[in-house]
Amino acid sequence: MTKTQLSRYFRNHVLGQLYDDSDGDRVGTAIYSLSDPRDIRAIRYVGQTKAPKRRFFQHLNTARLWLPDERLFWVTALELRPLYEWIRELYLDEHRLPTMVVYEWLATLPQARIRERSRICECLQQSLPLLNVEAETSRVQMTLI
């Protein structure tokens, strides 16, 4: 697909594969996960955002699926490359893309940071293969406890 066709595909995907499982008002900062659509309980990434649709689209766009298979030179933060490699691998498997699930909305950014970190730790305790940068630090901390 061309970049333009993929952009249209992304927009449709975001509309169909973004689920908000939170209760209450949808204001503040959302805590979300990205998962393989074949098993959304197998969380691969936990994040936070004030605009889930925009953030989901950014994740898909950053993977640059219109480029041929090669090193992700455009992702300058090396620790983020596994996330975008995973999105590219999903796409190569029958054009799959991740599913986003919003779990809750928090009023303040400090609350959101704490809850995001807590959610990452919960996922690690379940031995989920997270791709978060924080996951590696948390794995080390959990083994020290």
N, CA, C and O atoms as CSV, one atom per row, in Angstrom:
chain,resi,resn,atom,element,x,y,z
A,1,MET,N,N,0.831,-1.188,0.000
A,1,MET,CA,C,0.000,0.000,0.000
A,1,MET,C,C,0.870,1.245,0.000
A,1,MET,O,O,1.985,1.238,0.522
A,2,THR,N,N,0.355,2.301,-0.585
A,2,THR,CA,C,1.071,3.579,-0.572
A,2,THR,C,C,0.886,4.234,0.790
A,2,THR,O,O,0.068,3.794,1.598
A,3,LYS,N,N,1.641,5.273,1.032
A,3,LYS,CA,C,1.539,6.005,2.290
A,3,LYS,C,C,0.120,6.558,2.472
A,3,LYS,O,O,-0.427,6.502,3.573
A,4,THR,N,N,-0.467,7.083,1.416
A,4,THR,CA,C,-1.823,7.631,1.483
A,4,THR,C,C,-2.846,6.538,1.779
A,4,THR,O,O,-3.744,6.733,2.599
A,5,GLN,N,N,-2.717,5.396,1.121
A,5,GLN,CA,C,-3.634,4.283,1.366
A,5,GLN,C,C,-3.504,3.772,2.806
A,5,GLN,O,O,-4.500,3.461,3.458
A,6,LEU,N,N,-2.261,3.690,3.287
A,6,LEU,CA,C,-2.042,3.249,4.663
A,6,LEU,C,C,-2.634,4.228,5.661
A,6,LEU,O,O,-3.201,3.817,6.674
A,7,SER,N,N,-2.510,5.506,5.387
A,7,SER,CA,C,-3.068,6.515,6.279
A,7,SER,C,C,-4.579,6.336,6.410
A,7,SER,O,O,-5.125,6.431,7.509
A,8,ARG,N,N,-5.241,6.082,5.309
A,8,ARG,CA,C,-6.690,5.828,5.317
A,8,ARG,C,C,-6.981,4.536,6.090
A,8,ARG,O,O,-7.918,4.476,6.886
A,9,TYR,N,N,-6.178,3.520,5.846
A,9,TYR,CA,C,-6.322,2.240,6.544
A,9,TYR,C,C,-6.150,2.436,8.058
A,9,TYR,O,O,-6.906,1.873,8.849
A,10,PHE,N,N,-5.160,3.232,8.451
A,10,PHE,CA,C,-4.924,3.521,9.870
A,10,PHE,C,C,-6.136,4.197,10.500
A,10,PHE,O,O,-6.584,3.802,11.576
A,11,ARG,N,N,-6.666,5.221,9.825
A,11,ARG,CA,C,-7.812,5.949,10.375
A,11,ARG,C,C,-8.993,4.999,10.599
A,11,ARG,O,O,-9.629,5.039,11.653
A,12,ASN,N,N,-9.284,4.159,9.627
A,12,ASN,CA,C,-10.367,3.191,9.783
A,12,ASN,C,C,-10.073,2.202,10.907
A,12,ASN,O,O,-10.966,1.837,11.672
A,13,HIS,N,N,-8.828,1.777,10.998
A,13,HIS,CA,C,-8.434,0.829,12.043
A,13,HIS,C,C,-8.604,1.453,13.426
A,13,HIS,O,O,-9.141,0.824,14.337
A,14,VAL,N,N,-8.144,2.688,13.572
A,14,VAL,CA,C,-8.257,3.381,14.859
A,14,VAL,C,C,-9.725,3.479,15.278
A,14,VAL,O,O,-10.055,3.267,16.445
A,15,LEU,N,N,-10.588,3.793,14.345
A,15,LEU,CA,C,-12.018,3.896,14.666
A,15,LEU,C,C,-12.614,2.552,15.079
A,15,LEU,O,O,-13.514,2.503,15.917
A,16,GLY,N,N,-12.117,1.464,14.496
A,16,GLY,CA,C,-12.675,0.145,14.779
A,16,GLY,C,C,-11.980,-0.646,15.864
A,16,GLY,O,O,-12.550,-1.602,16.388
A,17,GLN,N,N,-10.750,-0.266,16.218
A,17,GLN,CA,C,-9.973,-1.069,17.164
A,17,GLN,C,C,-9.488,-0.290,18.376
A,17,GLN,O,O,-8.487,-0.659,18.991
A,18,LEU,N,N,-10.187,0.779,18.723
A,18,LEU,CA,C,-9.906,1.527,19.951
A,18,LEU,C,C,-11.128,1.348,20.855
A,18,LEU,O,O,-12.228,1.799,20.536
A,19,TYR,N,N,-10.908,0.683,21.982
A,19,TYR,CA,C,-11.987,0.393,22.915
A,19,TYR,C,C,-11.747,1.132,24.223
A,19,TYR,O,O,-10.637,1.117,24.755
A,20,ASP,N,N,-12.782,1.776,24.739
A,20,ASP,CA,C,-12.677,2.479,26.021
A,20,ASP,C,C,-13.467,1.688,27.055
A,20,ASP,O,O,-14.697,1.734,27.077
A,21,ASP,N,N,-12.754,0.961,27.912
A,21,ASP,CA,C,-13.379,0.148,28.957
A,21,ASP,C,C,-13.456,0.883,30.292
A,21,ASP,O,O,-13.726,0.270,31.325
A,22,SER,N,N,-13.223,2.185,30.273
A,22,SER,CA,C,-13.229,2.951,31.516
A,22,SER,C,C,-14.648,3.277,31.953
A,22,SER,O,O,-15.590,3.243,31.161
A,23,ASP,N,N,-14.771,3.589,33.220
A,23,ASP,CA,C,-16.046,4.052,33.770
A,23,ASP,C,C,-15.936,5.554,34.021
A,23,ASP,O,O,-14.837,6.067,34.233
A,24,GLY,N,N,-17.026,6.236,34.001
A,24,GLY,CA,C,-17.030,7.645,34.364
A,24,GLY,C,C,-16.656,8.565,33.222
A,24,GLY,O,O,-16.724,8.202,32.047
A,25,ASP,N,N,-16.255,9.777,33.606
A,25,ASP,CA,C,-15.927,10.817,32.631
A,25,ASP,C,C,-14.639,10.505,31.883
A,25,ASP,O,O,-13.692,9.952,32.441
A,26,ARG,N,N,-14.628,10.863,30.641
A,26,ARG,CA,C,-13.445,10.660,29.798
A,26,ARG,C,C,-12.692,11.976,29.665
A,26,ARG,O,O,-12.602,12.561,28.585
A,27,VAL,N,N,-12.158,12.419,30.786
A,27,VAL,CA,C,-11.376,13.664,30.817
A,27,VAL,C,C,-10.070,13.407,31.561
A,27,VAL,O,O,-9.988,12.533,32.425
A,28,GLY,N,N,-9.065,14.179,31.209
A,28,GLY,CA,C,-7.763,14.031,31.840
A,28,GLY,C,C,-6.841,13.193,30.976
A,28,GLY,O,O,-6.749,13.399,29.766
A,29,THR,N,N,-6.168,12.256,31.596
A,29,THR,CA,C,-5.189,11.409,30.912
A,29,THR,C,C,-5.646,9.954,30.955
A,29,THR,O,O,-6.007,9.427,32.007
A,30,ALA,N,N,-5.623,9.327,29.792
A,30,ALA,CA,C,-6.059,7.937,29.676
A,30,ALA,C,C,-4.871,6.994,29.840
A,30,ALA,O,O,-3.773,7.283,29.365
A,31,ILE,N,N,-5.092,5.877,30.507
A,31,ILE,CA,C,-4.123,4.785,30.589
A,31,ILE,C,C,-4.611,3.728,29.595
A,31,ILE,O,O,-5.762,3.295,29.652
A,32,TYR,N,N,-3.723,3.321,28.686
A,32,TYR,CA,C,-4.128,2.413,27.612
A,32,TYR,C,C,-3.106,1.307,27.408
A,32,TYR,O,O,-1.984,1.361,27.911
A,33,SER,N,N,-3.535,0.300,26.651
A,33,SER,CA,C,-2.615,-0.768,26.253
A,33,SER,C,C,-2.736,-0.997,24.753
A,33,SER,O,O,-3.753,-0.684,24.134
A,34,LEU,N,N,-1.668,-1.552,24.190
A,34,LEU,CA,C,-1.672,-2.032,22.807
A,34,LEU,C,C,-1.463,-3.540,22.872
A,34,LEU,O,O,-0.606,-4.033,23.605
A,35,SER,N,N,-2.263,-4.264,22.089
A,35,SER,CA,C,-2.198,-5.724,22.083
A,35,SER,C,C,-2.366,-6.250,20.677
A,35,SER,O,O,-2.853,-5.554,19.786
A,36,ASP,N,N,-1.956,-7.489,20.493
A,36,ASP,CA,C,-2.213,-8.198,19.249
A,36,ASP,C,C,-3.726,-8.400,19.160
A,36,ASP,O,O,-4.331,-8.825,20.144
A,37,PRO,N,N,-4.360,-8.111,18.021
A,37,PRO,CA,C,-5.816,-8.249,17.927
A,37,PRO,C,C,-6.309,-9.683,18.094
A,37,PRO,O,O,-7.493,-9.896,18.355
A,38,ARG,N,N,-5.430,-10.667,17.951
A,38,ARG,CA,C,-5.837,-12.062,18.123
A,38,ARG,C,C,-5.981,-12.443,19.588
A,38,ARG,O,O,-6.631,-13.438,19.910
A,39,ASP,N,N,-5.369,-11.647,20.492
A,39,ASP,CA,C,-5.467,-11.897,21.931
A,39,ASP,C,C,-5.202,-10.589,22.662
A,39,ASP,O,O,-4.067,-10.303,23.043
A,40,ILE,N,N,-6.243,-9.801,22.856
A,40,ILE,CA,C,-6.031,-8.471,23.440
A,40,ILE,C,C,-5.653,-8.524,24.910
A,40,ILE,O,O,-5.254,-7.506,25.477
A,41,ARG,N,N,-5.767,-9.687,25.540
A,41,ARG,CA,C,-5.314,-9.812,26.930
A,41,ARG,C,C,-3.794,-9.921,27.015
A,41,ARG,O,O,-3.215,-9.692,28.077
A,42,ALA,N,N,-3.149,-10.268,25.912
A,42,ALA,CA,C,-1.686,-10.383,25.871
A,42,ALA,C,C,-1.103,-8.997,25.556
A,42,ALA,O,O,-0.665,-8.727,24.437
A,43,ILE,N,N,-1.113,-8.153,26.548
A,43,ILE,CA,C,-0.692,-6.752,26.397
A,43,ILE,C,C,0.788,-6.684,26.048
A,43,ILE,O,O,1.614,-7.373,26.646
A,44,ARG,N,N,1.110,-5.838,25.066
A,44,ARG,CA,C,2.500,-5.658,24.650
A,44,ARG,C,C,3.050,-4.289,25.020
A,44,ARG,O,O,4.266,-4.107,25.083
A,45,TYR,N,N,2.155,-3.309,25.270
A,45,TYR,CA,C,2.610,-1.953,25.581
A,45,TYR,C,C,1.557,-1.249,26.432
A,45,TYR,O,O,0.359,-1.381,26.179
A,46,VAL,N,N,2.000,-0.511,27.429
A,46,VAL,CA,C,1.118,0.301,28.270
A,46,VAL,C,C,1.568,1.741,28.147
A,46,VAL,O,O,2.762,2.036,28.205
A,47,GLY,N,N,0.598,2.647,27.977
A,47,GLY,CA,C,0.939,4.053,27.835
A,47,GLY,C,C,-0.118,4.957,28.431
A,47,GLY,O,O,-1.105,4.501,29.010
A,48,GLN,N,N,0.111,6.244,28.277
A,48,GLN,CA,C,-0.832,7.247,28.750
A,48,GLN,C,C,-0.927,8.350,27.708
A,48,GLN,O,O,0.045,8.643,27.012
A,49,THR,N,N,-2.095,8.957,27.603
A,49,THR,CA,C,-2.307,10.021,26.634
A,49,THR,C,C,-3.562,10.802,26.989
A,49,THR,O,O,-4.466,10.285,27.644
A,50,LYS,N,N,-3.604,12.026,26.558
A,50,LYS,CA,C,-4.813,12.839,26.704
A,50,LYS,C,C,-5.737,12.647,25.501
A,50,LYS,O,O,-6.921,12.975,25.574
A,51,ALA,N,N,-5.212,12.125,24.405
A,51,ALA,CA,C,-5.973,11.962,23.166
A,51,ALA,C,C,-5.721,10.567,22.588
A,51,ALA,O,O,-4.845,10.408,21.737
A,52,PRO,N,N,-6.475,9.553,23.034
A,52,PRO,CA,C,-6.225,8.179,22.590
A,52,PRO,C,C,-6.255,7.979,21.080
A,52,PRO,O,O,-5.380,7.297,20.547
A,53,LYS,N,N,-7.221,8.542,20.375
A,53,LYS,CA,C,-7.273,8.345,18.922
A,53,LYS,C,C,-6.013,8.871,18.258
A,53,LYS,O,O,-5.416,8.200,17.417
A,54,ARG,N,N,-5.613,10.075,18.641
A,54,ARG,CA,C,-4.418,10.668,18.039
A,54,ARG,C,C,-3.177,9.839,18.372
A,54,ARG,O,O,-2.334,9.604,17.507
A,55,ARG,N,N,-3.067,9.398,19.622
A,55,ARG,CA,C,-1.893,8.626,20.037
A,55,ARG,C,C,-1.839,7.282,19.319
A,55,ARG,O,O,-0.767,6.845,18.901
A,56,PHE,N,N,-2.977,6.631,19.175
A,56,PHE,CA,C,-3.036,5.353,18.468
A,56,PHE,C,C,-2.559,5.549,17.023
A,56,PHE,O,O,-1.743,4.778,16.516
A,57,PHE,N,N,-3.071,6.568,16.387
A,57,PHE,CA,C,-2.664,6.879,15.016
A,57,PHE,C,C,-1.156,7.166,14.958
A,57,PHE,O,O,-0.482,6.733,14.022
A,58,GLN,N,N,-0.625,7.890,15.948
A,58,GLN,CA,C,0.817,8.176,15.987
A,58,GLN,C,C,1.632,6.890,16.075
A,58,GLN,O,O,2.634,6.737,15.377
A,59,HIS,N,N,1.203,5.964,16.934
A,59,HIS,CA,C,1.917,4.683,17.043
A,59,HIS,C,C,1.971,3.991,15.682
A,59,HIS,O,O,3.030,3.527,15.258
A,60,LEU,N,N,0.837,3.923,15.008
A,60,LEU,CA,C,0.790,3.248,13.706
A,60,LEU,C,C,1.639,3.979,12.679
A,60,LEU,O,O,2.353,3.351,11.897
A,61,ASN,N,N,1.565,5.277,12.680
A,61,ASN,CA,C,2.309,6.081,11.717
A,61,ASN,C,C,3.816,5.990,11.946
A,61,ASN,O,O,4.592,5.966,10.991
A,62,THR,N,N,4.224,5.942,13.206
A,62,THR,CA,C,5.657,5.871,13.525
A,62,THR,C,C,6.284,4.582,13.010
A,62,THR,O,O,7.485,4.550,12.741
A,63,ALA,N,N,5.508,3.532,12.870
A,63,ALA,CA,C,6.033,2.263,12.343
A,63,ALA,C,C,6.402,2.364,10.867
A,63,ALA,O,O,7.133,1.512,10.361
A,64,ARG,N,N,5.916,3.381,10.170
A,64,ARG,CA,C,6.206,3.629,8.752
A,64,ARG,C,C,6.110,2.357,7.906
A,64,ARG,O,O,7.079,1.918,7.288
A,65,LEU,N,N,4.944,1.805,7.903
A,65,LEU,CA,C,4.723,0.534,7.208
A,65,LEU,C,C,4.885,0.639,5.702
A,65,LEU,O,O,4.994,-0.385,5.027
A,66,TRP,N,N,4.905,1.826,5.166
A,66,TRP,CA,C,5.078,2.009,3.716
A,66,TRP,C,C,6.530,1.845,3.293
A,66,TRP,O,O,6.816,1.718,2.102
A,67,LEU,N,N,7.448,1.847,4.253
A,67,LEU,CA,C,8.860,1.643,3.925
A,67,LEU,C,C,9.163,0.148,3.856
A,67,LEU,O,O,8.537,-0.647,4.557
A,68,PRO,N,N,10.113,-0.229,3.021
A,68,PRO,CA,C,10.467,-1.662,2.947
A,68,PRO,C,C,11.099,-2.133,4.256
A,68,PRO,O,O,11.516,-1.328,5.089
A,69,ASP,N,N,11.158,-3.436,4.413
A,69,ASP,CA,C,11.778,-4.004,5.612
A,69,ASP,C,C,13.227,-3.571,5.706
A,69,ASP,O,O,14.046,-3.857,4.832
A,70,GLU,N,N,13.513,-2.883,6.778
A,70,GLU,CA,C,14.878,-2.448,7.047
A,70,GLU,C,C,14.952,-1.998,8.492
A,70,GLU,O,O,13.951,-1.996,9.207
A,71,ARG,N,N,16.138,-1.622,8.910
A,71,ARG,CA,C,16.305,-1.113,10.271
A,71,ARG,C,C,15.486,0.160,10.442
A,71,ARG,O,O,15.345,0.953,9.512
A,72,LEU,N,N,14.960,0.339,11.621
A,72,LEU,CA,C,14.108,1.491,11.897
A,72,LEU,C,C,14.967,2.723,12.211
A,72,LEU,O,O,14.994,3.194,13.348
A,73,PHE,N,N,15.658,3.231,11.205
A,73,PHE,CA,C,16.579,4.346,11.397
A,73,PHE,C,C,15.880,5.613,11.866
A,73,PHE,O,O,16.513,6.459,12.498
A,74,TRP,N,N,14.589,5.767,11.574
A,74,TRP,CA,C,13.858,6.973,11.931
A,74,TRP,C,C,13.454,6.998,13.406
A,74,TRP,O,O,13.106,8.057,13.927
A,75,VAL,N,N,13.495,5.849,14.084
A,75,VAL,CA,C,13.195,5.800,15.519
A,75,VAL,C,C,14.532,5.994,16.234
A,75,VAL,O,O,15.303,5.051,16.418
A,76,THR,N,N,14.783,7.239,16.629
A,76,THR,CA,C,16.093,7.576,17.186
A,76,THR,C,C,16.305,7.020,18.589
A,76,THR,O,O,17.441,6.753,18.984
A,77,ALA,N,N,15.227,6.843,19.343
A,77,ALA,CA,C,15.346,6.250,20.677
A,77,ALA,C,C,15.409,4.726,20.518
A,77,ALA,O,O,14.397,4.082,20.243
A,78,LEU,N,N,16.589,4.167,20.690
A,78,LEU,CA,C,16.793,2.731,20.466
A,78,LEU,C,C,15.853,1.864,21.298
A,78,LEU,O,O,15.427,0.801,20.848
A,79,GLU,N,N,15.527,2.315,22.510
A,79,GLU,CA,C,14.664,1.510,23.378
A,79,GLU,C,C,13.221,1.436,22.877
A,79,GLU,O,O,12.457,0.587,23.335
A,80,LEU,N,N,12.835,2.314,21.942
A,80,LEU,CA,C,11.484,2.275,21.380
A,80,LEU,C,C,11.386,1.408,20.126
A,80,LEU,O,O,10.286,1.090,19.675
A,81,ARG,N,N,12.507,1.035,19.574
A,81,ARG,CA,C,12.473,0.252,18.340
A,81,ARG,C,C,11.719,-1.065,18.454
A,81,ARG,O,O,11.011,-1.425,17.513
A,82,PRO,N,N,11.831,-1.808,19.563
A,82,PRO,CA,C,11.086,-3.069,19.647
A,82,PRO,C,C,9.571,-2.888,19.489
A,82,PRO,O,O,8.912,-3.743,18.896
A,83,LEU,N,N,9.016,-1.803,20.003
A,83,LEU,CA,C,7.591,-1.553,19.861
A,83,LEU,C,C,7.213,-1.417,18.389
A,83,LEU,O,O,6.248,-2.030,17.931
A,84,TYR,N,N,7.975,-0.613,17.652
A,84,TYR,CA,C,7.639,-0.376,16.249
A,84,TYR,C,C,8.015,-1.553,15.358
A,84,TYR,O,O,7.402,-1.747,14.308
A,85,GLU,N,N,9.003,-2.338,15.752
A,85,GLU,CA,C,9.295,-3.585,15.041
A,85,GLU,C,C,8.128,-4.557,15.212
A,85,GLU,O,O,7.743,-5.246,14.267
A,86,TRP,N,N,7.569,-4.607,16.424
A,86,TRP,CA,C,6.422,-5.479,16.684
A,86,TRP,C,C,5.229,-5.070,15.821
A,86,TRP,O,O,4.560,-5.932,15.249
A,87,ILE,N,N,4.953,-3.767,15.719
A,87,ILE,CA,C,3.843,-3.299,14.883
A,87,ILE,C,C,4.080,-3.687,13.427
A,87,ILE,O,O,3.149,-4.096,12.733
A,88,ARG,N,N,5.326,-3.559,12.960
A,88,ARG,CA,C,5.656,-3.943,11.582
A,88,ARG,C,C,5.477,-5.454,11.374
A,88,ARG,O,O,4.980,-5.885,10.334
A,89,GLU,N,N,5.884,-6.253,12.367
A,89,GLU,CA,C,5.717,-7.707,12.266
A,89,GLU,C,C,4.233,-8.089,12.206
A,89,GLU,O,O,3.839,-8.958,11.429
A,90,LEU,N,N,3.417,-7.430,13.036
A,90,LEU,CA,C,1.973,-7.688,12.998
A,90,LEU,C,C,1.418,-7.407,11.608
A,90,LEU,O,O,0.634,-8.188,11.068
A,91,TYR,N,N,1.834,-6.285,11.043
A,91,TYR,CA,C,1.326,-5.877,9.739
A,91,TYR,C,C,1.738,-6.875,8.650
A,91,TYR,O,O,0.966,-7.156,7.734
A,92,LEU,N,N,2.944,-7.401,8.757
A,92,LEU,CA,C,3.392,-8.391,7.776
A,92,LEU,C,C,2.579,-9.676,7.848
A,92,LEU,O,O,2.515,-10.431,6.878
A,93,ASP,N,N,1.958,-9.923,8.998
A,93,ASP,CA,C,1.118,-11.103,9.190
A,93,ASP,C,C,-0.330,-10.735,8.860
A,93,ASP,O,O,-1.113,-10.417,9.755
A,94,GLU,N,N,-0.674,-10.778,7.599
A,94,GLU,CA,C,-2.024,-10.524,7.105
A,94,GLU,C,C,-2.535,-9.111,7.399
A,94,GLU,O,O,-3.725,-8.914,7.645
A,95,HIS,N,N,-1.647,-8.150,7.372
A,95,HIS,CA,C,-1.976,-6.728,7.566
A,95,HIS,C,C,-2.665,-6.440,8.898
A,95,HIS,O,O,-3.514,-5.553,8.988
A,96,ARG,N,N,-2.299,-7.188,9.917
A,96,ARG,CA,C,-2.844,-6.942,11.255
A,96,ARG,C,C,-2.203,-5.690,11.851
A,96,ARG,O,O,-1.065,-5.344,11.535
A,97,LEU,N,N,-2.952,-5.032,12.706
A,97,LEU,CA,C,-2.459,-3.890,13.467
A,97,LEU,C,C,-2.913,-4.066,14.907
A,97,LEU,O,O,-3.873,-4.793,15.162
A,98,PRO,N,N,-2.246,-3.420,15.851
A,98,PRO,CA,C,-2.616,-3.600,17.258
A,98,PRO,C,C,-4.020,-3.082,17.574
A,98,PRO,O,O,-4.611,-2.306,16.824
A,99,THR,N,N,-4.518,-3.540,18.699
A,99,THR,CA,C,-5.764,-3.050,19.280
A,99,THR,C,C,-5.396,-2.185,20.471
A,99,THR,O,O,-4.488,-2.524,21.231
A,100,MET,N,N,-6.104,-1.057,20.641
A,100,MET,CA,C,-5.881,-0.187,21.797
A,100,MET,C,C,-7.088,-0.293,22.726
A,100,MET,O,O,-8.237,-0.202,22.293
A,101,VAL,N,N,-6.797,-0.489,24.017
A,101,VAL,CA,C,-7.843,-0.515,25.034
A,101,VAL,C,C,-7.505,0.538,26.081
A,101,VAL,O,O,-6.415,0.527,26.653
A,102,VAL,N,N,-8.448,1.451,26.330
A,102,VAL,CA,C,-8.304,2.458,27.387
A,102,VAL,C,C,-8.934,1.872,28.643
A,102,VAL,O,O,-10.083,1.431,28.622
A,103,TYR,N,N,-8.167,1.870,29.752
A,103,TYR,CA,C,-8.636,1.280,31.001
A,103,TYR,C,C,-9.246,2.295,31.946
A,103,TYR,O,O,-10.246,2.024,32.611
A,104,GLU,N,N,-8.639,3.452,31.996
A,104,GLU,CA,C,-9.156,4.463,32.908
A,104,GLU,C,C,-8.623,5.839,32.543
A,104,GLU,O,O,-7.632,5.982,31.827
A,105,TRP,N,N,-9.314,6.841,33.057
A,105,TRP,CA,C,-8.927,8.236,32.874
A,105,TRP,C,C,-8.602,8.803,34.250
A,105,TRP,O,O,-9.326,8.566,35.217
A,106,LEU,N,N,-7.519,9.545,34.326
A,106,LEU,CA,C,-7.106,10.138,35.593
A,106,LEU,C,C,-7.035,11.655,35.453
A,106,LEU,O,O,-6.659,12.181,34.405
A,107,ALA,N,N,-7.398,12.336,36.515
A,107,ALA,CA,C,-7.538,13.787,36.467
A,107,ALA,C,C,-6.203,14.516,36.318
A,107,ALA,O,O,-6.133,15.539,35.637
A,108,THR,N,N,-5.143,14.002,36.948
A,108,THR,CA,C,-3.867,14.728,36.915
A,108,THR,C,C,-2.762,13.867,36.313
A,108,THR,O,O,-2.820,12.637,36.338
A,109,LEU,N,N,-1.760,14.545,35.774
A,109,LEU,CA,C,-0.625,13.838,35.178
A,109,LEU,C,C,0.149,13.015,36.207
A,109,LEU,O,O,0.526,11.884,35.901
A,110,PRO,N,N,0.404,13.532,37.421
A,110,PRO,CA,C,1.087,12.677,38.404
A,110,PRO,C,C,0.310,11.392,38.715
A,110,PRO,O,O,0.910,10.327,38.861
A,111,GLN,N,N,-1.024,11.488,38.817
A,111,GLN,CA,C,-1.830,10.282,39.035
A,111,GLN,C,C,-1.668,9.315,37.865
A,111,GLN,O,O,-1.552,8.105,38.062
A,112,ALA,N,N,-1.661,9.856,36.649
A,112,ALA,CA,C,-1.535,9.026,35.456
A,112,ALA,C,C,-0.186,8.322,35.414
A,112,ALA,O,O,-0.111,7.143,35.067
A,113,ARG,N,N,0.873,9.031,35.764
A,113,ARG,CA,C,2.203,8.407,35.768
A,113,ARG,C,C,2.277,7.256,36.757
A,113,ARG,O,O,2.836,6.200,36.457
A,114,ILE,N,N,1.712,7.467,37.933
A,114,ILE,CA,C,1.719,6.421,38.960
A,114,ILE,C,C,0.906,5.219,38.484
A,114,ILE,O,O,1.344,4.079,38.632
A,115,ARG,N,N,-0.273,5.464,37.914
A,115,ARG,CA,C,-1.133,4.372,37.467
A,115,ARG,C,C,-0.541,3.625,36.275
A,115,ARG,O,O,-0.669,2.405,36.175
A,116,GLU,N,N,0.107,4.364,35.370
A,116,GLU,CA,C,0.764,3.717,34.231
A,116,GLU,C,C,1.843,2.768,34.735
A,116,GLU,O,O,1.932,1.625,34.287
A,117,ARG,N,N,2.649,3.240,35.654
A,117,ARG,CA,C,3.724,2.419,36.224
A,117,ARG,C,C,3.149,1.194,36.930
A,117,ARG,O,O,3.683,0.090,36.823
A,118,SER,N,N,2.054,1.407,37.651
A,118,SER,CA,C,1.392,0.311,38.353
A,118,SER,C,C,0.867,-0.728,37.359
A,118,SER,O,O,1.000,-1.932,37.580
A,119,ARG,N,N,0.282,-0.258,36.283
A,119,ARG,CA,C,-0.251,-1.172,35.251
A,119,ARG,C,C,0.881,-1.967,34.606
A,119,ARG,O,O,0.722,-3.156,34.327
A,120,ILE,N,N,2.022,-1.319,34.368
A,120,ILE,CA,C,3.191,-2.009,33.818
A,120,ILE,C,C,3.622,-3.130,34.768
A,120,ILE,O,O,3.888,-4.252,34.336
A,121,CYS,N,N,3.687,-2.817,36.054
A,121,CYS,CA,C,4.082,-3.832,37.043
A,121,CYS,C,C,3.082,-4.982,37.093
A,121,CYS,O,O,3.483,-6.140,37.210
A,122,GLU,N,N,1.774,-4.679,37.005
A,122,GLU,CA,C,0.756,-5.727,36.979
A,122,GLU,C,C,0.977,-6.662,35.784
A,122,GLU,O,O,0.889,-7.883,35.911
A,123,CYS,N,N,1.262,-6.075,34.642
A,123,CYS,CA,C,1.494,-6.881,33.429
A,123,CYS,C,C,2.739,-7.745,33.569
A,123,CYS,O,O,2.751,-8.898,33.138
A,124,LEU,N,N,3.783,-7.192,34.170
A,124,LEU,CA,C,5.012,-7.961,34.365
A,124,LEU,C,C,4.800,-9.108,35.344
A,124,LEU,O,O,5.376,-10.183,35.179
A,125,GLN,N,N,3.969,-8.881,36.369
A,125,GLN,CA,C,3.669,-9.959,37.316
A,125,GLN,C,C,2.921,-11.094,36.636
A,125,GLN,O,O,2.981,-12.239,37.086
A,126,GLN,N,N,2.217,-10.782,35.553
A,126,GLN,CA,C,1.511,-11.803,34.765
A,126,GLN,C,C,2.416,-12.383,33.673
A,126,GLN,O,O,1.966,-13.175,32.845
A,127,SER,N,N,3.682,-11.989,33.674
A,127,SER,CA,C,4.678,-12.443,32.693
A,127,SER,C,C,4.308,-12.091,31.260
A,127,SER,O,O,4.611,-12.844,30.335
A,128,LEU,N,N,3.656,-10.953,31.075
A,128,LEU,CA,C,3.336,-10.489,29.725
A,128,LEU,C,C,4.587,-9.896,29.082
A,128,LEU,O,O,5.372,-9.243,29.769
A,129,PRO,N,N,4.788,-10.102,27.801
A,129,PRO,CA,C,6.018,-9.654,27.123
A,129,PRO,C,C,5.950,-8.165,26.724
A,129,PRO,O,O,5.880,-7.830,25.541
A,130,LEU,N,N,5.973,-7.303,27.716
A,130,LEU,CA,C,5.864,-5.868,27.446
A,130,LEU,C,C,7.064,-5.340,26.674
A,130,LEU,O,O,8.188,-5.821,26.814
A,131,LEU,N,N,6.783,-4.334,25.857
A,131,LEU,CA,C,7.814,-3.667,25.068
A,131,LEU,C,C,8.122,-2.276,25.614
A,131,LEU,O,O,8.882,-1.531,24.995
A,132,ASN,N,N,7.555,-1.916,26.746
A,132,ASN,CA,C,7.810,-0.613,27.359
A,132,ASN,C,C,9.255,-0.490,27.787
A,132,ASN,O,O,9.880,-1.465,28.203
A,133,VAL,N,N,9.779,0.719,27.681
A,133,VAL,CA,C,11.123,1.010,28.169
A,133,VAL,C,C,11.177,0.744,29.671
A,133,VAL,O,O,12.152,0.187,30.176
A,134,GLU,N,N,10.123,1.146,30.381
A,134,GLU,CA,C,10.061,0.986,31.833
A,134,GLU,C,C,9.990,-0.472,32.251
A,134,GLU,O,O,10.322,-0.804,33.389
A,135,ALA,N,N,9.569,-1.335,31.363
A,135,ALA,CA,C,9.395,-2.742,31.703
A,135,ALA,C,C,10.711,-3.392,32.096
A,135,ALA,O,O,10.750,-4.191,33.032
A,136,GLU,N,N,11.781,-3.064,31.401
A,136,GLU,CA,C,13.077,-3.672,31.710
A,136,GLU,C,C,13.546,-3.255,33.097
A,136,GLU,O,O,14.050,-4.081,33.858
A,137,THR,N,N,13.380,-1.970,33.431
A,137,THR,CA,C,13.747,-1.490,34.755
A,137,THR,C,C,12.902,-2.179,35.821
A,137,THR,O,O,13.412,-2.585,36.866
A,138,SER,N,N,11.619,-2.305,35.547
A,138,SER,CA,C,10.701,-2.952,36.516
A,138,SER,C,C,11.040,-4.420,36.688
A,138,SER,O,O,10.951,-4.938,37.801
A,139,ARG,N,N,11.430,-5.115,35.610
A,139,ARG,CA,C,11.809,-6.525,35.706
A,139,ARG,C,C,12.995,-6.680,36.649
A,139,ARG,O,O,13.025,-7.582,37.486
A,140,VAL,N,N,13.970,-5.789,36.501
A,140,VAL,CA,C,15.164,-5.831,37.359
A,140,VAL,C,C,14.764,-5.569,38.801
A,140,VAL,O,O,15.211,-6.277,39.703
A,141,GLN,N,N,13.925,-4.555,39.034
A,141,GLN,CA,C,13.505,-4.222,40.387
A,141,GLN,C,C,12.723,-5.370,41.002
A,141,GLN,O,O,12.891,-5.662,42.186
A,142,MET,N,N,11.865,-6.032,40.217
A,142,MET,CA,C,11.063,-7.128,40.754
A,142,MET,C,C,11.936,-8.323,41.137
A,142,MET,O,O,11.614,-9.033,42.090
A,143,THR,N,N,13.022,-8.557,40.421
A,143,THR,CA,C,13.893,-9.677,40.772
A,143,THR,C,C,14.731,-9.361,42.020
A,143,THR,O,O,15.178,-10.269,42.720
A,144,LEU,N,N,14.935,-8.088,42.285
A,144,LEU,CA,C,15.694,-7.698,43.464
A,144,LEU,C,C,14.862,-7.791,44.741
A,144,LEU,O,O,15.409,-7.873,45.841
A,145,ILE,N,N,13.545,-7.778,44.590
A,145,ILE,CA,C,12.652,-7.800,45.770
A,145,ILE,C,C,12.526,-9.196,46.314
A,145,ILE,O,O,11.821,-9.413,47.300
